[in-house]
């Protein structure tokens, strides 16, 4: 049985965008394409940056995802947790939709008595374990991120450990922004092996402005739109650069 | 203004005396005090019709459900309980929204963490044996505990027995571990993936052992594996168990019971070594020396009698506290 797949953008940044479209609007656009946008804000000792935090929060809510601001050293576990939570959230959204179709009006999982909810949650857990997952990792490499990049690399390797332990298939790609002469640059094409990141990461250069919005807009195109049934959206355009299994 | 870290969900804060009313099963509870907070929710001590109970409140409406599913499976089990007994699962409707909670048996005692800090290492050895026995049963049921750490283990006040708490990380064998804590996670130390298999838990048991000997958590450095091996080989408390610990480190134990047997055997042996040292010390005292000169054979007999007595005492002690 084809269970469809979950598509996520994982944005790792440390603060305010300063060029191009509003990133929250671009995240909302991604959501329209059936892609959930999760944001992890990497801060050094909780810099007092209300504006940056607000932006991080806005991007995730517009993109239907999860956001979390962390200190650099806690990054690994957070990346893993956010990806997992967002996945569960997406599946729950789909299950709730199905429940509403079956039960009518505005019934959701939480309206079921605890006993029945337990059964539904088992299905959610099952799906979370077996569904295919596509994660486009989008890393901010503007000047201020320079010292944080080694930790980001570490966190992504750690993410691969958790995801490769799943029963479902995984596909990853890696983009950074700003790119040379354009908003983003593709560092790694879709691959099931996230550990390839290890090699490419040492070559990453940091510096420049922070075009977060345009970067999100760019990576939406990287997702596949083959005829496979998608979990949350059916109306995508076709691009040939999609993940291959 | 100093911004606090943004958490995905805030901890639930309840005052003592707060009344909790279950939406579905219509039961009443009254909060006594806060007991602890975990990744999935917050636990409070409360009054109920059945006496004192522990209530766990979930951070989001469905976060506790998987945990409850696990606890329900334990109810049918024979023998010593694997987890706290589950009394009730319900929703509490507040003016800020609905909070789901479950009510469980309140286990009185101290955490393994407290025990490690305040009691001798020999106690840790005994608790590890008990833990391995419980894990073996859990694995047989088809689950891996996952987030195994001293804070999630209680030592009961009444009979010095280890009990697992917080089944939020408990995962079906073959799936990916739901929840973990870096220091006790084999993935963090580069010793394997986070797949739920018995060896995952056994790695954590080994880390608990290292933690108990070192009495601190340390961060990994460039070569995490070598670092752990060095700790095992140089710490005098760990050295006697080197072979077992290295085997668990490499994921070569596939059954908790195998690791338990290895520990049990080693602990007896270690005790023998200890008693031999004590004997030599007593033998060198002046009064004993005279005896030895007269009849060295009787000295040997005396020593072996002592050894037998000590071993028997140890075995009895193990039987009493472990079984």
Interface residues (C-beta under 8 A of the other chain):
Chain A: X41 X46 X48 X49 X50 X53 X57 X66 X67 X68 X69 X70 X71 X76 X77 X85 X92 X109 X110 X113 X114 X115 X117 X118 X121 X122 X124 X125 X129 X158 X161 X162 X163 X164 X165 X166 X167
Chain B: X1 X2 X3 X4 X5 X6 X7 X8 X24 X61 X62 X65 X66 X68 X69 X72 X89 X90 X91 X98 X100 X174 X175 X176 X177 X182 X187 X188 X193 X194 X195 X196
